[in-house]
Structures are given as structure tokens and as C-alpha cells.
Amino acid sequence: MASAPLHIKGSITIAGWELTEQFVLASGPGGQNVNKVSTAVQLFFDLRNSPSLPDRIKANAEKLAGRRLSKDGVLMIEANRFRSQERNREDARERLKELLLAAAEPPPPPRRKTKPTKGSVERRLKEKAGRADVKKMRGRPRSENG
């Protein structure tokens, strides 16, 4: 079932034919409809073979997806928060968009190695010596003649 394209950001747009939706019975509240109408949505997206995404975003999304990703690289998002099919459909598409936006974020800058300042090293050693003196005072007093 082809749906409308999903715009992620900038030049990243997922074509409608890449998304597959399946409607299933939802658990939870639903009144008289709960056992009759399939309101929950399962959104399938072939992440690994998608021509719409760069390789870096695919790799990041695979890490973020966790158990929602099958062995074949198909991402499945299940949405059943709402009682209506349409709202669950929007919710599933929004959650896919959030996952891909998180995967598209640039990597953090590399960590720069730093050394402690001379003053902080001196303060640490002075405090260590002070603690050693306190602990030394806790011992038995030594006899003067012994």
C-alpha cells in the first residue's frame, strides 16, 4: 500500500512506496470497537535497502532501532496509543521520523585530552598528606622508651 512520502529534513525524504502499513487489532481501551476494528498500525520500512538514506544514517539508525529491526534489516514500528487508525498511523510515521532525525545528527566532536592543572595536583597531594596524618593519629600511642 503506497502512502504519502515522509519528509525527514532537508534533502532526506522517504518515498511512499518504501513504507508498508499493516493494521492489526489493538489491546487496551477501545469500547465496543476493541475486538472488531483493527486500529493498531505496524509500519514497516526496509532500512538496510533504502535508496533514500545515506550509509551513515542507515548505520546509526540500525544501532538506535535495537529490537525493532529484523535480521533482514526491516524496521517495524507498532503504534497503538490512540483509538483511531488514522492517529495511530500518524504516530507511527512521526516515530519513524524521530528515529531517523536522531540517526542523522552529526557525531560528537572528538574528546581532547587534558592534564590536571598544577594547582589541582598540589591541592590533591596536600589533602592526601592531611588524611594520612589524621589516620596516623588514630593508631596506638607509641611508648617513649621503647
Secondary structure as UniProt FT lines:
FT   STRAND          6..9
FT   TURN            10..11
FT   STRAND          12..14
FT   HELIX           16..18
FT   STRAND          19..24
FT   HELIX           31..33
FT   TURN            34..36
FT   STRAND          40..46
FT   TURN            48..49
FT   TURN            51..52
FT   HELIX           55..65
FT   HELIX           66..68
FT   TURN            71..72
FT   STRAND          74..79
FT   HELIX           85..104
FT   HELIX           118..137
FT   TURN            144..145
//
